[in-house]
Amino acid sequence: MSRSPLFDTFARAPLAFDHGEGTWVVTTDGRRMLDFSGGVAVNVLGHAHPQLVAALKAQAEKLWHVSNLFRIPEQEELAKTLTDATFADKVFFCNSGAEAVECAIKTARRYQFVSGHPERVRVITFAGAFHGRTLATLAATGNAKYLEGFGPVAGGFDQVPLGDKKAVEAAIGPETAAIMIEPIQGEGGVRLVDRQFLRDLRDLCDRNGLLLIFDEVQTGIGRTGRLFAYQWSGVEPDIMTSAKGIGGGFPFGACLATEEAAKGMTPGTHGSTFGGNPLAMAVGNAVLDILLADGFMEEAQRKSLYLKQRLASVVDSHPDSVAEVRGEGMLIGVRCIVPAGDVIAATRDQDLLCVAAGENVVRLLPPLNVTEAEIDEGMKRFDAALTALEAAKASDG
Ligand SMILES: *Cc1c(COP(=O)(O)O)cnc(C)c1O
């Protein structure tokens, strides 16, 4: 029986942290660890970034929260930054990734409704997807393991295999409203999506009057080396979600859309008590200022390349344990042959933090401002972890 007063929904590692600085975190008992888990793709600028701390403190002394019954200048500023930097014209701020996806689904359905197609409510999603844990986003995710025991599955989602254009075509019917996809499946195992497939989806949407939704909750905010991953593909969505990295650790999310796609979201159709409050927006503005500064993203791309090269040589030297490096930017996956959970436990023993993903993958999610020396140190520890794991296996067998 669990002695924790918390819900037992998380299988937590027996570690707790006292503070962090950049790519490092220090446990409550003084262990200094290299954090390549990034709070699951959240800490884009590492821990306790001085500019983010200053922005949060300054706003905390001025104004924390006012409701969306009033104008919020910090919100307008961040929306302008995001729309200037993307395909989008409009932004809705919320509190999490799942809420951003909920807003995207609602926006697509409302668009069809006000366009004279109230029957178009269904959204096509992809096997291996992850869109969140609310009832609707779980239905969009379509993972039987997550749905079990939670009653009727929210209707309106049709799931097809990733990359299968024919299956998408076959799934499009008179009730289809939109297609939703992650440009890289993060939780699913850092599964890359072919750029041609994204172009095919854009084309299918255009020909059938559907909206294209990119769920960039994980891939956005510089994680793949561009502000948003879609920018690598040249394919623009109609609606896009963001969260995880957007507040550098301050929890909030956003749904972005073209003016046309957002035309149904009129006063009273959607809302949020906390969404886009001044405290969250102050940090979000500071994050975007840093990411959009000249040369920042190029530097992150350069370091990503360095990391991938170093990692590939570590992976090459452990062919019995790990098989493949994949990903973009600082969203890197290592597909394992031995159980990924064993690799993660072994890296933890080397004071290196990583995260599991689908397809037996270990995710490395360092901050975008990780240094080369930290990459070297991380790779040394990853290598040592695999060596220790192999030695333990050899003495077992
Ligand atoms: C993490 C994630 C979500 C859910 O975000 P929460 O903030 O946990 O609700 C949705 N979509 C994608 C692609 C994600 O990676």
The ligand as a Tripos MOL2 file, in Angstrom:
@<TRIPOS>MOLECULE
LIG
   15    15     1     0     0
SMALL
NO_CHARGES

@<TRIPOS>ATOM
      1 C1          2.6740   16.8840  -23.5880 C.3       1 LIG1
      2 C2          1.8000   16.9480  -24.7600 C.ar      1 LIG1
      3 C3          0.4400   17.2910  -24.6690 C.ar      1 LIG1
      4 C4         -0.2550   17.4940  -23.3380 C.3       1 LIG1
      5 O1          0.2690   18.5650  -22.6170 O.3       1 LIG1
      6 P1         -0.1260   18.7620  -21.0770 P.3       1 LIG1
      7 O2          0.4750   20.0940  -20.7270 O.co2     1 LIG1
      8 O3          0.4660   17.6250  -20.3230 O.co2     1 LIG1
      9 O4         -1.5930   18.7610  -20.9930 O.co2     1 LIG1
     10 C5         -0.2910   17.4090  -25.8290 C.ar      1 LIG1
     11 N1          0.2810   17.2050  -27.0310 N.ar      1 LIG1
     12 C6          1.5800   16.8890  -27.1690 C.ar      1 LIG1
     13 C7          2.1550   16.7160  -28.5250 C.3       1 LIG1
     14 C8          2.3820   16.7340  -26.0420 C.ar      1 LIG1
     15 O5          3.6660   16.3780  -26.1790 O.3       1 LIG1
@<TRIPOS>BOND
     1     1     2 1
     2     2     3 ar
     3     2    14 ar
     4     3     4 1
     5     3    10 ar
     6     4     5 1
     7     5     6 1
     8     6     7 2
     9     6     8 1
    10     6     9 1
    11    10    11 ar
    12    11    12 ar
    13    12    13 1
    14    12    14 ar
    15    14    15 1
@<TRIPOS>SUBSTRUCTURE
     1 LIG1         1 GROUP 0 **** ****
